[in-house]
Amino acid sequence: MDADVIVIGAGIVGAAMAYGLLKKGCRVTVLDGSDRDLRAARANFGLVWVQGKGADTPAYTVLTQQSSDLWADFQQELGDLANERLDYARTGGLTFCLSQTEYNNRAALVARTHNQLVAAHTEMIGRDDLECLMPAVTFGPDVIGASYCRMDGVTNPLKLLAALHRAIFTLGGRIVYRNPVRKITPRSSGFEVEAAQGRLKADQVIVAAGLNTPALTDQLGLTIPLRSERGQLLVTERLEPLLPLPASGLRQTAEGTVMIGVTHEKVADTNVTVEAAAKLASRATRIVPALASVRLVRQWGGLRVIPPDRAPIYAESADYPGLFAAACHSGVTLAAAHAAIVAPAMIEGRLTQELSPFSNGRFDVQKCA
């Protein structure tokens, strides 16, 4: 065998899985795709986010909280191994509400999430409390309040991905770049993976190739239902510190730029539109009017990896044990859990016991006659 485990996909999800397996002593080879592959890290807002996750999927809420709690140690160890600062901070985070309807809808979502949990992690706050949290910010008249979660934080997704790659090499792993996979073939012992640069064999294979995952797994009977969703973002010039807390759709980076986002479009390309830019900029300036005089320097779009219920999918083939798939749209938030919980559960045979709510089997509901 060329490796104990081959991980297909060198994005944040696949790299975090590989990192966790290497820490367990596995021999790991990661196969990267082509240069033009869609990579979520390139179009990611960088939130390590708890609030709003899994309102209708309690297991997702729990896993998100677990990952958030693991993130501080995860980023410290990873940063030390890779000699990279990830710009991580667990400051708490906000979701602004610009009308009473928005506030009521957000409160209902928070309540629905908390009904599933023992301890609440998100609270609704009014404008007065919001101004106390951010005294240097002058909010627009439409801001009536926000939801606030003390567990929320931010990181730099590009630095996270770079650190994961460096750590993989440091721990003795291997990444083969520009090596898109064409086919996975089960053998009497393990699997053979056919890629652009040749064939490799391993005892186990984890497919974490984003939107390309179904093309590799469906042909082996491991069905992973996914769809894409475009998100467009804006970024401003660098500013003096302005926003001490990150918010969904509005945050200031460690470098000083302000990121403004994001759209949710049922579109399968990464093109950008003037309409989206105008909509994003309008909402941002309604929240913080001072942003109206700031220059925009970039607009870009990316594709989210969306399962039908928006919760992650972690699955093992029933026909070919040792073939796994992992797909989600919260790769940054769940990176710590992927390394410490999910990847070890896969290769140690604990996937069905510990992570069964995330099986692809949850979508196989028979229709009533």
TIDREN-487400 format. One record per residue (C-alpha): residue number from 1; x, y, z. Coordinates in nm, 3 decimals. Layout:
+-----+---------+---------+---------+
|   i |      c1 |      c2 |      c3 |
+-----+---------+---------+---------+
| NUM |       X |       Y |       Z |
...
+-----+---------+---------+---------+
//
This chain:
+-----+---------+---------+---------+
|   i |      c1 |      c2 |      c3 |
+-----+---------+---------+---------+
|   1 |   0.000 |   0.000 |   0.000 |
|   2 |   0.113 |   0.355 |  -0.077 |
|   3 |  -0.067 |   0.485 |   0.233 |
|   4 |  -0.299 |   0.380 |   0.512 |
|   5 |  -0.546 |   0.645 |   0.402 |
|   6 |  -0.581 |   0.845 |   0.082 |
|   7 |  -0.773 |   1.170 |   0.126 |
|   8 |  -0.917 |   1.300 |  -0.200 |
|   9 |  -0.944 |   1.677 |  -0.174 |
|  10 |  -0.686 |   1.920 |  -0.035 |
|  11 |  -0.927 |   2.193 |   0.068 |
|  12 |  -0.998 |   2.282 |   0.429 |
|  13 |  -1.222 |   1.978 |   0.488 |
|  14 |  -0.983 |   1.723 |   0.336 |
|  15 |  -0.673 |   1.884 |   0.483 |
|  16 |  -0.824 |   1.895 |   0.833 |
|  17 |  -0.915 |   1.527 |   0.802 |
|  18 |  -0.561 |   1.441 |   0.691 |
|  19 |  -0.410 |   1.647 |   0.972 |
|  20 |  -0.619 |   1.464 |   1.231 |
|  21 |  -0.526 |   1.123 |   1.088 |
|  22 |  -0.155 |   1.203 |   1.085 |
|  23 |  -0.177 |   1.295 |   1.452 |
|  24 |  -0.318 |   0.945 |   1.509 |
|  25 |  -0.012 |   0.791 |   1.344 |
|  26 |  -0.166 |   0.705 |   1.007 |
|  27 |   0.030 |   0.720 |   0.682 |
|  28 |  -0.167 |   0.970 |   0.475 |
|  29 |  -0.153 |   1.086 |   0.114 |
|  30 |  -0.368 |   1.380 |   0.007 |
|  31 |  -0.461 |   1.420 |  -0.359 |
|  32 |  -0.524 |   1.775 |  -0.472 |
|  33 |  -0.735 |   1.869 |  -0.773 |
|  34 |  -0.657 |   2.096 |  -1.065 |
|  35 |  -0.562 |   2.462 |  -1.032 |
|  36 |  -0.904 |   2.569 |  -1.158 |
|  37 |  -1.102 |   2.362 |  -0.909 |
|  38 |  -1.355 |   2.551 |  -0.699 |
|  39 |  -1.204 |   2.602 |  -0.355 |
|  40 |  -1.426 |   2.727 |  -0.077 |
|  41 |  -1.129 |   2.872 |   0.116 |
|  42 |  -1.080 |   3.128 |  -0.159 |
|  43 |  -1.430 |   3.269 |  -0.114 |
|  44 |  -1.488 |   3.219 |   0.256 |
|  45 |  -1.595 |   3.474 |   0.514 |
|  46 |  -1.372 |   3.317 |   0.779 |
|  47 |  -1.632 |   3.283 |   1.053 |
|  48 |  -1.598 |   3.019 |   1.323 |
|  49 |  -1.969 |   3.039 |   1.384 |
|  50 |  -2.214 |   2.872 |   1.621 |
|  51 |  -2.530 |   3.080 |   1.619 |
|  52 |  -2.796 |   2.971 |   1.373 |
|  53 |  -2.629 |   2.639 |   1.294 |
|  54 |  -2.853 |   2.334 |   1.310 |
|  55 |  -3.181 |   2.494 |   1.416 |
|  56 |  -3.359 |   2.191 |   1.272 |
|  57 |  -3.072 |   1.943 |   1.320 |
|  58 |  -2.978 |   1.910 |   1.688 |
|  59 |  -2.672 |   1.694 |   1.618 |
|  60 |  -2.532 |   1.967 |   1.393 |
|  61 |  -2.576 |   2.224 |   1.669 |
|  62 |  -2.388 |   1.999 |   1.912 |
|  63 |  -2.104 |   1.924 |   1.669 |
|  64 |  -2.068 |   2.294 |   1.590 |
|  65 |  -2.039 |   2.380 |   1.958 |
|  66 |  -1.786 |   2.101 |   2.011 |
|  67 |  -1.575 |   2.232 |   1.725 |
|  68 |  -1.597 |   2.589 |   1.853 |
|  69 |  -1.471 |   2.473 |   2.193 |
|  70 |  -1.185 |   2.282 |   2.029 |
|  71 |  -1.076 |   2.570 |   1.808 |
|  72 |  -0.847 |   2.755 |   2.050 |
|  73 |  -0.621 |   2.453 |   2.112 |
|  74 |  -0.654 |   2.342 |   1.749 |
|  75 |  -0.530 |   2.671 |   1.607 |
|  76 |  -0.253 |   2.704 |   1.865 |
|  77 |  -0.109 |   2.361 |   1.791 |
|  78 |  -0.157 |   2.397 |   1.417 |
|  79 |  -0.002 |   2.743 |   1.413 |
|  80 |   0.300 |   2.621 |   1.606 |
|  81 |   0.353 |   2.326 |   1.371 |
|  82 |   0.316 |   2.538 |   1.059 |
|  83 |   0.479 |   2.854 |   1.198 |
|  84 |   0.170 |   3.044 |   1.084 |
|  85 |  -0.055 |   3.284 |   1.274 |
|  86 |  -0.418 |   3.210 |   1.186 |
|  87 |  -0.567 |   3.542 |   1.306 |
|  88 |  -0.813 |   3.349 |   1.521 |
|  89 |  -1.019 |   3.526 |   1.788 |
|  90 |  -1.324 |   3.408 |   1.983 |
|  91 |  -1.475 |   3.750 |   2.044 |
|  92 |  -1.843 |   3.663 |   2.023 |
|  93 |  -2.045 |   3.748 |   1.715 |
|  94 |  -2.356 |   3.930 |   1.597 |
|  95 |  -2.634 |   3.903 |   1.343 |
|  96 |  -2.783 |   4.249 |   1.290 |
|  97 |  -3.158 |   4.302 |   1.257 |
|  98 |  -3.281 |   4.598 |   1.049 |
|  99 |  -3.653 |   4.570 |   1.117 |
| 100 |  -3.889 |   4.435 |   1.379 |
| 101 |  -3.975 |   4.151 |   1.142 |
| 102 |  -3.608 |   4.055 |   1.112 |
| 103 |  -3.571 |   4.073 |   1.489 |
| 104 |  -3.876 |   3.855 |   1.551 |
| 105 |  -3.768 |   3.598 |   1.293 |
| 106 |  -3.420 |   3.584 |   1.442 |
| 107 |  -3.561 |   3.544 |   1.792 |
| 108 |  -3.777 |   3.254 |   1.674 |
| 109 |  -3.472 |   3.084 |   1.519 |
| 110 |  -3.272 |   3.127 |   1.840 |
| 111 |  -3.558 |   2.991 |   2.048 |
| 112 |  -3.600 |   2.689 |   1.820 |
| 113 |  -3.229 |   2.611 |   1.849 |
| 114 |  -3.226 |   2.648 |   2.227 |
| 115 |  -3.526 |   2.418 |   2.267 |
| 116 |  -3.293 |   2.135 |   2.164 |
| 117 |  -3.016 |   2.217 |   2.412 |
| 118 |  -2.949 |   2.221 |   2.785 |
| 119 |  -2.760 |   2.551 |   2.784 |
| 120 |  -2.836 |   2.857 |   2.571 |
| 121 |  -2.549 |   3.013 |   2.378 |
| 122 |  -2.722 |   3.295 |   2.184 |
| 123 |  -2.928 |   3.585 |   2.311 |
| 124 |  -3.128 |   3.862 |   2.152 |
| 125 |  -3.014 |   4.213 |   2.239 |
| 126 |  -3.168 |   4.551 |   2.169 |
| 127 |  -3.006 |   4.858 |   2.021 |
| 128 |  -2.899 |   4.998 |   2.360 |
| 129 |  -2.711 |   4.678 |   2.448 |
| 130 |  -2.564 |   4.667 |   2.099 |
| 131 |  -2.426 |   5.019 |   2.138 |
| 132 |  -2.271 |   4.920 |   2.473 |
| 133 |  -2.094 |   4.628 |   2.302 |
| 134 |  -1.962 |   4.852 |   2.024 |
| 135 |  -1.945 |   5.206 |   2.170 |
| 136 |  -1.723 |   5.346 |   1.894 |
| 137 |  -1.967 |   5.253 |   1.616 |
| 138 |  -2.247 |   5.485 |   1.509 |
| 139 |  -2.525 |   5.260 |   1.384 |
| 140 |  -2.780 |   5.355 |   1.124 |
| 141 |  -3.139 |   5.430 |   1.229 |
| 142 |  -3.264 |   5.099 |   1.091 |
| 143 |  -3.060 |   4.890 |   1.336 |
| 144 |  -3.297 |   4.781 |   1.614 |
| 145 |  -3.091 |   4.499 |   1.766 |
| 146 |  -2.908 |   4.176 |   1.698 |
| 147 |  -2.855 |   3.820 |   1.808 |
| 148 |  -2.531 |   3.775 |   2.004 |
| 149 |  -2.341 |   3.449 |   2.060 |
| 150 |  -2.044 |   3.446 |   2.292 |
| 151 |  -1.904 |   3.131 |   2.126 |
| 152 |  -1.860 |   3.288 |   1.782 |
| 153 |  -1.525 |   3.390 |   1.638 |
| 154 |  -1.320 |   3.449 |   1.324 |
| 155 |  -1.007 |   3.329 |   1.150 |
| 156 |  -0.828 |   3.378 |   0.818 |
| 157 |  -0.937 |   3.089 |   0.589 |
| 158 |  -0.642 |   3.124 |   0.352 |
| 159 |  -0.394 |   3.110 |   0.640 |
| 160 |  -0.585 |   2.815 |   0.784 |
| 161 |  -0.553 |   2.619 |   0.461 |
| 162 |  -0.184 |   2.706 |   0.422 |
| 163 |  -0.116 |   2.603 |   0.783 |
| 164 |  -0.294 |   2.271 |   0.737 |
| 165 |  -0.084 |   2.193 |   0.429 |
| 166 |   0.241 |   2.280 |   0.606 |
| 167 |   0.141 |   2.076 |   0.910 |
| 168 |   0.064 |   1.775 |   0.690 |
| 169 |   0.419 |   1.784 |   0.554 |
| 170 |   0.566 |   1.844 |   0.900 |
| 171 |   0.388 |   1.536 |   1.036 |
| 172 |   0.519 |   1.319 |   0.753 |
| 173 |   0.217 |   1.328 |   0.526 |
| 174 |   0.219 |   1.376 |   0.152 |
| 175 |   0.020 |   1.608 |  -0.073 |
| 176 |   0.022 |   1.549 |  -0.449 |
| 177 |  -0.078 |   1.876 |  -0.614 |
| 178 |  -0.245 |   1.912 |  -0.955 |
| 179 |  -0.353 |   1.551 |  -0.942 |
| 180 |  -0.730 |   1.525 |  -0.996 |
| 181 |  -0.876 |   1.182 |  -0.930 |
| 182 |  -1.051 |   0.999 |  -1.211 |
| 183 |  -1.170 |   0.678 |  -1.049 |
| 184 |  -1.173 |   0.476 |  -0.726 |
| 185 |  -1.160 |   0.098 |  -0.767 |
| 186 |  -1.220 |  -0.140 |  -0.475 |
| 187 |  -0.975 |  -0.430 |  -0.458 |
| 188 |  -0.970 |  -0.751 |  -0.257 |
| 189 |  -0.765 |  -0.557 |  -0.006 |
| 190 |  -0.815 |  -0.183 |   0.006 |
| 191 |  -0.863 |   0.052 |  -0.286 |
| 192 |  -0.684 |   0.172 |  -0.597 |
| 193 |  -0.717 |   0.538 |  -0.686 |
| 194 |  -0.654 |   0.643 |  -1.045 |
| 195 |  -0.540 |   1.004 |  -1.073 |
| 196 |  -0.379 |   1.227 |  -1.335 |
| 197 |  -0.026 |   1.144 |  -1.217 |
| 198 |  -0.076 |   0.769 |  -1.176 |
| 199 |  -0.233 |   0.507 |  -0.950 |
| 200 |  -0.210 |   0.478 |  -0.573 |
| 201 |  -0.328 |   0.213 |  -0.329 |
| 202 |  -0.449 |   0.248 |   0.027 |
| 203 |  -0.644 |   0.056 |   0.287 |
| 204 |  -0.899 |   0.335 |   0.320 |
| 205 |  -1.014 |   0.633 |   0.114 |
| 206 |  -1.186 |   0.951 |   0.232 |
| 207 |  -1.347 |   1.159 |  -0.043 |
| 208 |  -1.365 |   1.523 |   0.063 |
| 209 |  -1.367 |   1.683 |  -0.281 |
| 210 |  -1.646 |   1.935 |  -0.230 |
| 211 |  -1.893 |   1.951 |  -0.516 |
| 212 |  -1.687 |   1.691 |  -0.704 |
| 213 |  -1.752 |   1.429 |  -0.435 |
| 214 |  -2.066 |   1.271 |  -0.589 |
| 215 |  -1.889 |   1.212 |  -0.922 |
| 216 |  -1.642 |   0.984 |  -0.742 |
| 217 |  -1.866 |   0.814 |  -0.487 |
| 218 |  -2.200 |   0.773 |  -0.665 |
| 219 |  -2.054 |   0.524 |  -0.914 |
| 220 |  -1.970 |   0.297 |  -0.619 |
| 221 |  -2.316 |   0.319 |  -0.467 |
| 222 |  -2.220 |   0.575 |  -0.204 |
| 223 |  -2.472 |   0.846 |  -0.287 |
| 224 |  -2.388 |   1.193 |  -0.157 |
| 225 |  -2.662 |   1.444 |  -0.252 |
| 226 |  -2.522 |   1.794 |  -0.291 |
| 227 |  -2.607 |   2.120 |  -0.461 |
| 228 |  -2.413 |   2.440 |  -0.511 |
| 229 |  -2.505 |   2.785 |  -0.386 |
| 230 |  -2.325 |   3.099 |  -0.495 |
| 231 |  -2.215 |   3.355 |  -0.242 |
| 232 |  -2.077 |   3.694 |  -0.347 |
| 233 |  -1.861 |   3.911 |  -0.121 |
| 234 |  -1.711 |   4.260 |  -0.120 |
| 235 |  -1.395 |   4.384 |   0.049 |
| 236 |  -1.296 |   4.742 |   0.124 |
| 237 |  -0.968 |   4.925 |   0.153 |
| 238 |  -0.783 |   4.896 |   0.483 |
| 239 |  -0.924 |   5.104 |   0.767 |
| 240 |  -0.833 |   5.189 |   1.123 |
| 241 |  -0.999 |   4.949 |   1.371 |
| 242 |  -1.373 |   5.008 |   1.339 |
| 243 |  -1.564 |   4.686 |   1.410 |
| 244 |  -1.452 |   4.509 |   1.730 |
| 245 |  -1.697 |   4.221 |   1.686 |
| 246 |  -1.760 |   4.017 |   1.372 |
| 247 |  -2.111 |   3.989 |   1.236 |
| 248 |  -2.278 |   3.765 |   0.987 |
| 249 |  -2.218 |   3.950 |   0.662 |
| 250 |  -1.998 |   4.225 |   0.806 |
| 251 |  -1.657 |   4.197 |   0.970 |
| 252 |  -1.319 |   4.366 |   0.982 |
| 253 |  -1.014 |   4.148 |   0.919 |
| 254 |  -0.685 |   4.155 |   1.109 |
| 255 |  -0.537 |   4.348 |   0.814 |
| 256 |  -0.800 |   4.622 |   0.847 |
| 257 |  -1.016 |   4.551 |   0.543 |
| 258 |  -1.391 |   4.516 |   0.590 |
| 259 |  -1.559 |   4.213 |   0.438 |
| 260 |  -1.921 |   4.257 |   0.330 |
| 261 |  -2.140 |   3.965 |   0.236 |
| 262 |  -2.296 |   3.737 |   0.148 |
| 263 |  -2.550 |   3.638 |  -0.113 |
| 264 |  -2.735 |   3.304 |  -0.130 |
| 265 |  -2.798 |   3.235 |  -0.497 |
| 266 |  -2.911 |   2.919 |  -0.671 |
| 267 |  -2.648 |   2.966 |  -0.939 |
| 268 |  -2.371 |   2.723 |  -1.037 |
| 269 |  -2.101 |   2.970 |  -1.146 |
| 270 |  -1.873 |   3.209 |  -0.960 |
| 271 |  -1.946 |   3.521 |  -1.167 |
| 272 |  -2.020 |   3.846 |  -0.987 |
| 273 |  -2.302 |   4.092 |  -1.053 |
| 274 |  -2.359 |   4.464 |  -1.006 |
| 275 |  -2.699 |   4.389 |  -0.851 |
| 276 |  -2.541 |   4.180 |  -0.576 |
| 277 |  -2.276 |   4.445 |  -0.506 |
| 278 |  -2.541 |   4.713 |  -0.473 |
| 279 |  -2.754 |   4.499 |  -0.242 |
| 280 |  -2.461 |   4.406 |  -0.017 |
| 281 |  -2.328 |   4.761 |   0.000 |
| 282 |  -2.675 |   4.901 |   0.075 |
| 283 |  -2.728 |   4.672 |   0.375 |
| 284 |  -2.376 |   4.735 |   0.508 |
| 285 |  -2.423 |   5.113 |   0.498 |
| 286 |  -2.764 |   5.084 |   0.665 |
| 287 |  -2.585 |   4.913 |   0.953 |
| 288 |  -2.277 |   5.138 |   0.963 |
| 289 |  -2.336 |   5.458 |   0.759 |
| 290 |  -1.966 |   5.553 |   0.780 |
| 291 |  -1.890 |   5.273 |   0.535 |
| 292 |  -2.056 |   5.476 |   0.258 |
| 293 |  -1.738 |   5.682 |   0.215 |
| 294 |  -1.505 |   5.380 |   0.202 |
| 295 |  -1.363 |   5.247 |  -0.125 |
| 296 |  -1.442 |   4.895 |  -0.239 |
| 297 |  -1.137 |   4.719 |  -0.379 |
| 298 |  -1.264 |   4.374 |  -0.472 |
| 299 |  -1.575 |   4.167 |  -0.539 |
| 300 |  -1.572 |   3.791 |  -0.582 |
| 301 |  -1.795 |   3.487 |  -0.569 |
| 302 |  -1.766 |   3.126 |  -0.461 |
| 303 |  -1.981 |   2.816 |  -0.440 |
| 304 |  -2.099 |   2.660 |  -0.117 |
| 305 |  -2.130 |   2.283 |  -0.081 |
| 306 |  -2.490 |   2.232 |   0.032 |
| 307 |  -2.645 |   1.900 |   0.143 |
| 308 |  -3.028 |   1.890 |   0.121 |
| 309 |  -3.078 |   1.979 |   0.489 |
| 310 |  -2.762 |   2.195 |   0.507 |
| 311 |  -2.611 |   1.970 |   0.775 |
| 312 |  -2.282 |   1.785 |   0.710 |
| 313 |  -2.266 |   1.442 |   0.552 |
| 314 |  -2.021 |   1.184 |   0.692 |
| 315 |  -2.075 |   0.845 |   0.533 |
| 316 |  -1.915 |   0.505 |   0.479 |
| 317 |  -1.995 |   0.273 |   0.190 |
| 318 |  -2.201 |  -0.033 |   0.292 |
| 319 |  -2.074 |  -0.224 |  -0.011 |
| 320 |  -1.707 |  -0.127 |   0.020 |
| 321 |  -1.610 |  -0.073 |   0.385 |
| 322 |  -1.322 |   0.170 |   0.414 |
| 323 |  -1.460 |   0.410 |   0.152 |
| 324 |  -1.581 |   0.729 |   0.319 |
| 325 |  -1.719 |   1.066 |   0.213 |
| 326 |  -1.729 |   1.400 |   0.394 |
| 327 |  -1.918 |   1.704 |   0.266 |
| 328 |  -2.031 |   2.026 |   0.434 |
| 329 |  -2.051 |   2.402 |   0.389 |
| 330 |  -1.897 |   2.482 |   0.730 |
| 331 |  -1.544 |   2.365 |   0.668 |
| 332 |  -1.383 |   2.648 |   0.864 |
| 333 |  -1.606 |   2.621 |   1.171 |
| 334 |  -1.586 |   2.240 |   1.173 |
| 335 |  -1.213 |   2.214 |   1.097 |
| 336 |  -1.126 |   2.139 |   1.459 |
| 337 |  -1.397 |   1.873 |   1.483 |
| 338 |  -1.295 |   1.719 |   1.151 |
| 339 |  -0.941 |   1.674 |   1.282 |
| 340 |  -1.022 |   1.561 |   1.635 |
| 341 |  -1.359 |   1.384 |   1.605 |
| 342 |  -1.474 |   1.296 |   1.253 |
| 343 |  -1.160 |   1.163 |   1.082 |
| 344 |  -1.060 |   0.940 |   1.377 |
| 345 |  -1.416 |   0.806 |   1.402 |
| 346 |  -1.402 |   0.708 |   1.035 |
| 347 |  -1.081 |   0.509 |   1.042 |
| 348 |  -1.142 |   0.359 |   1.388 |
| 349 |  -1.485 |   0.218 |   1.299 |
| 350 |  -1.679 |   0.459 |   1.522 |
| 351 |  -1.859 |   0.653 |   1.250 |
| 352 |  -2.199 |   0.485 |   1.282 |
| 353 |  -2.203 |   0.499 |   1.660 |
| 354 |  -2.094 |   0.857 |   1.716 |
| 355 |  -2.192 |   1.039 |   1.397 |
| 356 |  -2.491 |   0.843 |   1.270 |
| 357 |  -2.715 |   1.156 |   1.249 |
| 358 |  -2.487 |   1.275 |   0.965 |
| 359 |  -2.514 |   0.958 |   0.755 |
| 360 |  -2.628 |   0.993 |   0.396 |
| 361 |  -2.891 |   0.733 |   0.487 |
| 362 |  -3.100 |   1.008 |   0.646 |
| 363 |  -3.212 |   1.111 |   0.297 |
| 364 |  -3.341 |   0.761 |   0.204 |
| 365 |  -3.694 |   0.808 |   0.329 |
| 366 |  -3.945 |   0.585 |   0.153 |
| 367 |  -4.252 |   0.754 |   0.013 |
| 368 |  -4.581 |   0.652 |   0.168 |
| 369 |  -4.820 |   0.476 |  -0.068 |
+-----+---------+---------+---------+
//
